[in-house]
């Protein structure tokens, strides 16, 4: 049944976010956007499957199980960071997640806005087909960078059958989903290209909105306590006060290739330079990383614990693919070194270095360019200012809310107003029970 119309002021707005995977305590979009949106006034819900992030990966147990726990989590609903989390059972179709009961739950919640954290998935397709009957405005995101798009999609001279198959199963259905989409947010310019070329989203519906950082939680060394914290952690890790510590956080995978940083630091150590590298995470490259001179690896830590690691470091390094962690590190006031192939170089320009991706020698040269403490401090201050001004999660949520209100107001540019969020209404509790989601 089509929902009854409600006033669409900020306090009366009901926003439902949808993510195929979710892990508590992480710093991904599905963790941070609903939390920030709830502070602006709307009633916020997040629907996810019972899978942790990367829960359908064959390497989950090896990489994440010790840190996050079992890949599958209990279904049900609870309050998390000012919004309601609903976990639904899932089934895998061709390796992709399909949430059981998603349409029934969304109909019961009667949202004004549905916002998916994927550009195309079973969830996006279902929600696109439901949109006319239920009457919500539909938003989605594209986080897929051009650097990880299959080569046969970018090169028309090879993989003809694979390319046709992809377009039949992704691009054409994506075009249909795009007709029901009010806006697709791409996290970088190259993600916008991916959304248009490979998922059929009309260009006029795409807007680039970068990922964010919690700039109140991720902040630089600025007083006696944080200086003491920095020195103590470095001491615990075996890092001398005069060492230049480079940090990488995330998966130790072939695609992310943090091993390249270990190799670069090893070259600098052989030259007698005071460089060290800290790796926070886990993965298949772990043993190789630890075997290199100057490198130390520690397991994954919760997102709330990462700031002290960034504040203990001097340079943040992500050798190949982009990472949300780059923004958190920059918010902590350290310069960033990243590949010249990343899709959003704005994250680094003016507050770090883009090195020529390829071998450890080029990365080592870029790190050596940051040997001066004064240069690092200047770049770090620039990065912190950039994060506060352009890349805070609060700013991202405000941008989203303005888009929501504009869509509900027929494109007339309604302005977001800050207000008090309301609690879960009785009717919402009843509908959760009706669709089989119990406390």
C-alpha positions in Angstrom: 0.0 0.0 0.0 1.2 3.5 -0.9 2.2 5.3 2.3 0.2 8.2 3.6 1.8 11.6 2.9 3.6 13.3 5.9 5.1 16.7 6.3 8.6 16.6 5.0 10.3 19.0 7.5 13.6 17.6 8.8 12.1 16.3 12.1 9.3 14.4 10.2 11.6 12.8 7.6 12.1 9.1 7.7 15.3 7.9 5.9 16.2 4.3 5.3 19.7 3.3 4.4 20.4 0.0 2.8 23.8 -1.8 2.8 24.4 -5.5 1.9 27.1 -5.8 4.6 27.6 -4.1 8.0 30.1 -4.4 10.9 29.8 -2.4 14.1 32.7 -0.3 15.2 34.0 0.2 11.6 34.4 3.5 9.8 32.7 2.8 6.5 30.0 4.9 4.9 27.2 2.6 6.3 28.6 3.3 9.8 29.2 7.0 9.5 26.5 8.5 7.3 23.4 7.2 9.3 25.1 8.3 12.5 25.7 11.8 11.1 22.3 12.1 9.5 20.5 11.2 12.8 22.1 14.3 14.4 20.4 16.5 11.8 16.9 15.6 12.7 15.5 12.7 10.5 14.4 9.4 11.9 17.1 7.1 10.5 17.1 3.4 9.8 19.8 1.1 8.4 18.9 -2.2 6.8 21.7 -4.7 6.3 22.1 -8.4 5.8 23.4 -10.6 8.6 26.8 -10.6 7.0 29.9 -8.7 8.3 31.8 -6.6 5.7 33.5 -9.0 3.3 31.4 -11.7 4.9 31.0 -13.5 1.6 34.7 -13.5 0.8 36.6 -16.8 0.7 39.4 -15.0 2.7 37.1 -13.7 5.4 38.2 -16.3 8.1 41.8 -15.7 7.3 41.7 -11.9 7.2 38.8 -10.7 9.4 37.4 -13.5 11.7 39.8 -12.8 14.6 39.0 -9.1 14.5 35.3 -9.0 13.7 34.1 -12.4 14.8 31.9 -14.8 12.7 30.9 -13.7 9.2 27.3 -14.2 10.0 25.6 -12.1 12.8 22.2 -12.5 14.5 19.2 -11.1 12.8 16.9 -8.5 14.5 16.9 -4.8 15.2 18.6 -2.5 17.8 19.6 1.1 18.3 23.2 1.9 17.1 24.6 5.5 17.3 21.3 7.2 17.3 19.6 5.2 14.6 18.0 1.8 14.2 19.9 -1.1 12.7 17.8 -3.9 11.1 19.6 -7.1 10.2 17.9 -9.5 7.7 18.8 -13.1 6.7 20.5 -13.5 3.3 20.9 -15.9 0.5 23.7 -15.8 -2.1 22.9 -15.7 -5.8 25.9 -16.2 -8.0 28.1 -15.0 -5.1 26.0 -11.8 -4.5 23.9 -11.0 -1.5 20.1 -11.0 -1.7 18.4 -9.9 1.6 15.4 -12.0 2.5 12.4 -9.9 3.6 13.8 -6.6 2.3 10.7 -5.5 0.4 8.4 -6.3 3.3 10.5 -4.3 5.8 10.8 -1.3 3.5 7.1 -1.2 2.9 6.4 -1.4 6.6 8.8 1.4 7.4 7.1 3.7 4.8 10.2 5.8 4.2 10.4 9.2 2.6 13.9 8.5 1.4 15.7 5.2 0.6 19.5 5.5 0.1 21.6 2.5 -1.0 25.3 2.3 -0.5 25.7 0.4 -3.8 25.3 1.5 -7.4 23.8 -1.8 -8.5 22.9 -5.0 -6.5 19.9 -7.2 -5.9 18.9 -4.7 -3.2 19.1 -1.7 -5.6 17.1 -3.6 -8.3 14.3 -4.6 -5.9 14.1 -1.1 -4.4 14.0 0.4 -7.9 11.1 -1.8 -8.9 9.2 -1.0 -5.6 9.7 2.7 -5.7 6.5 3.7 -7.7 4.2 1.7 -5.5 5.7 2.8 -2.1 6.4 6.3 -3.2 9.8 7.1 -1.7 12.7 9.0 -3.3 15.6 6.7 -4.2 19.3 7.5 -3.9 22.3 5.3 -4.3 26.1 5.6 -4.4 29.0 4.4 -6.6 32.2 3.5 -4.7 33.8 1.5 -7.5 36.9 3.2 -8.8 38.0 2.8 -12.5 41.3 1.2 -11.3 39.4 -2.0 -10.2 37.1 -2.3 -13.2 37.8 -5.5 -15.1 40.3 -4.8 -17.9 38.1 -6.3 -20.6 35.5 -3.7 -19.9 37.9 -0.9 -20.5 39.6 -2.4 -23.5 37.2 -3.1 -26.4 39.9 -5.2 -28.2 39.6 -8.2 -25.8 37.0 -10.1 -23.8 34.1 -9.6 -26.2 31.8 -12.3 -24.7 32.6 -11.3 -21.1 31.9 -7.7 -22.0 28.6 -8.5 -23.6 27.6 -10.7 -20.6 28.5 -7.9 -18.2 26.5 -5.4 -20.0 23.5 -7.8 -20.2 23.6 -8.5 -16.5 24.8 -5.2 -15.0 24.6 -2.3 -17.5 21.1 -2.9 -18.9 19.5 -3.7 -15.5 21.4 -0.7 -14.1 19.8 1.5 -16.8 16.4 0.3 -15.7 17.3 1.0 -12.0 18.6 4.4 -13.1 15.2 5.4 -14.3 13.9 5.1 -10.8 16.9 6.8 -9.2 16.7 10.4 -8.1 20.4 10.8 -7.5 23.5 8.7 -7.7 26.4 10.0 -5.5 29.8 9.0 -6.8 32.7 9.3 -4.3 35.2 10.5 -6.9 35.2 11.6 -10.6 36.3 8.2 -11.8 33.5 6.5 -9.8 31.1 8.9 -11.6 32.5 7.5 -14.9 32.0 4.0 -13.7 28.4 4.7 -12.7 27.6 6.1 -16.2 29.6 3.8 -18.4 29.2 0.4 -16.7 26.0 0.8 -14.6 23.9 2.9 -17.0 23.2 5.8 -14.6 22.2 8.9 -16.6 24.9 11.5 -16.3 22.4 14.2 -15.2 21.6 12.1 -12.1 25.2 11.7 -11.0 26.8 14.0 -8.4 30.3 13.6 -7.0 30.3 13.7 -3.2 33.5 12.6 -1.5 33.7 10.3 1.4 34.3 11.8 4.8 36.1 11.6 8.1 35.0 12.1 11.7 37.1 15.2 12.2 36.2 15.5 15.8 37.5 12.1 16.6 40.4 12.1 14.1 42.5 15.2 15.1 46.2 16.0 15.2 48.6 16.0 18.2 47.7 19.3 19.8 48.4 19.1 23.6 50.4 17.4 26.3 48.2 14.4 26.5 48.3 13.6 22.8 52.1 14.2 22.6 52.5 11.8 25.6 50.2 9.3 23.8 52.3 9.5 20.7 55.6 8.9 22.4 54.3 6.0 24.5 52.8 4.2 21.5 55.9 4.7 19.4 58.0 3.3 22.3 55.7 0.3 22.6 56.2 -0.3 18.8 60.0 0.0 19.1 60.0 3.3 17.2 62.7 5.8 18.2 61.7 9.5 18.7 63.7 10.6 15.6 62.4 7.9 13.3 60.1 8.9 10.4 57.2 6.5 10.8 55.1 5.6 7.7 51.7 4.0 8.4 49.3 1.9 6.3 46.0 0.6 7.6 43.7 -1.9 5.9 43.8 -5.3 4.2 47.2 -6.7 3.4 45.9 -7.9 0.0 47.6 -8.1 -3.4 45.2 -5.4 -4.8 46.0 -3.0 -2.0 49.7 -4.1 -2.1 51.0 -2.6 1.2 54.1 -4.9 0.6 55.3 -2.1 -1.7 55.6 0.2 1.3 57.7 -2.4 3.2 60.0 -2.7 0.2 60.4 1.1 -0.1 61.2 1.5 3.6 63.7 -1.4 3.4 65.5 0.5 0.6 65.6 3.7 2.7 66.9 1.7 5.8 69.7 0.3 3.6 70.7 3.9 2.8 71.0 4.6 6.5 67.9 6.8 6.6 65.7 6.8 9.7 62.5 5.5 8.1 60.2 2.9 9.6 56.8 1.4 8.6 53.8 0.4 10.6 51.1 -1.8 9.2 47.7 -2.1 10.9 45.5 -4.9 9.6 45.9 -8.4 8.3 45.9 -10.4 5.1 47.9 -12.6 2.7 50.9 -10.2 2.5 51.4 -10.2 6.3 54.4 -12.6 6.5 56.2 -10.9 3.6 55.7 -7.4 5.1 57.1 -8.5 8.5 60.2 -10.0 6.9 61.4 -6.6 5.7 63.8 -4.4 7.6 62.1 -1.4 9.3 58.6 -2.8 9.2 56.3 -3.8 12.0 52.7 -5.2 11.7 49.9 -5.2 14.2 46.4 -6.7 13.9 43.3 -4.7 12.9 42.0 -2.3 15.6 38.5 -0.8 16.0 37.9 2.4 14.1 37.7 4.4 17.3 41.3 3.3 18.2 42.9 4.3 14.9 43.5 8.0 15.7 46.3 7.3 18.2 48.0 5.2 15.6 47.8 8.0 13.0 49.0 10.5 15.6 52.0 8.3 16.3 53.0 8.3 12.7 54.6 10.9 10.4 53.4 9.9 6.9 50.3 8.0 5.7 50.9 5.7 2.7 48.5 3.8 0.5 50.6 2.4 -2.4 47.9 1.5 -4.9 44.1 1.7 -4.4 42.3 4.5 -2.7 41.2 4.1 0.9 38.8 5.9 3.2 41.6 5.7 5.8 43.5 8.3 3.8 41.0 10.9 4.9 41.2 9.8 8.5 45.0 10.0 8.5 44.9 13.4 6.8 42.4 14.6 9.5 45.0 13.6 12.1 47.5 16.1 10.5 49.9 13.8 8.7 50.8 14.1 4.9 49.6 11.4 2.5 51.5 9.5 -0.1 49.4 7.7 -2.7 49.5 6.4 -6.3 49.3 8.7 -9.2 46.6 6.4 -10.6 44.0 7.0 -7.9 40.7 8.3 -9.1 40.5 11.3 -6.7 43.9 13.0 -6.5 42.3 16.0 -4.7 42.6 13.9 -1.5 46.4 14.3 -1.7 47.2 17.4 -3.8 48.4 20.1 -1.5 48.7 17.8 1.5 51.0 15.1 0.3 52.7 13.4 -2.7 51.5 11.4 -5.6 54.2 8.9 -6.6 54.5 7.1 -9.9 52.9 3.7 -9.2 55.1 0.8 -10.2 58.2 -0.1 -8.2 59.4 0.5 -4.6 62.1 2.8 -5.9 59.7 5.5 -6.9 57.8 5.2 -3.7 61.0 5.4 -1.7 61.9 8.6 -3.5 58.6 10.2 -2.7 59.0 9.3 1.0 62.5 10.7 1.0 61.1 14.0 -0.3 59.2 14.2 3.0 62.3 13.8 5.2 62.0 17.4 6.4 59.9 17.7 9.6 58.9 21.3 8.6 57.6 20.1 5.2 55.6 17.3 6.8 54.1 19.7 9.3 53.1 22.2 6.6 51.5 19.4 4.5 49.8 18.0 7.6 48.2 21.3 8.5 47.0 21.7 4.9 45.4 18.2 5.0 43.7 18.8 8.4 42.2 22.1 7.1 41.0 20.3 3.9 39.3 17.5 5.9 37.5 20.0 8.2 36.3 22.2 5.3 35.5 19.6 2.7 35.5 16.1 4.0 33.8 15.8 7.4 31.0 13.2 7.6 28.8 16.0 9.0 29.3 18.0 5.8 28.5 14.9 3.7 25.3 14.3 5.7 24.3 17.9 5.2 24.8 17.6 1.5 22.7 14.5 1.4 20.0 16.0 3.4 19.8 19.0 1.1 19.5 16.6 -1.9 16.7 14.7 -0.1 14.7 17.8 0.7 15.2 19.1 -2.9 13.9 15.8 -4.3 10.9 15.9 -2.0 10.2 19.5 -2.8 10.1 18.8 -6.5 13.6 20.2 -7.2 13.0 23.6 -5.8 16.0 23.6 -3.5 14.6 23.3 0.0 17.1 24.1 2.6 18.0 21.6 5.4 17.2 22.7 8.9 18.8 21.2 12.0 16.3 19.8 14.5 15.6 17.1 17.0 15.3 13.5 15.8 12.2 11.7 16.9 12.1 8.2 18.5 10.8 5.0 16.9 7.1 5.4 16.6 4.6 2.8 17.8 3.5 2.1 14.3 7.0 1.4 13.3 7.5 -1.1 16.1 4.3 -2.8 15.1 5.3 -3.1 11.5 8.7 -4.6 12.5 6.8 -7.3 14.3 4.5 -7.8 11.4 7.4 -8.5 9.0 9.1 -10.9 11.4 11.9 -8.7 12.7 11.9 -9.1 16.5 13.9 -7.5 19.3 
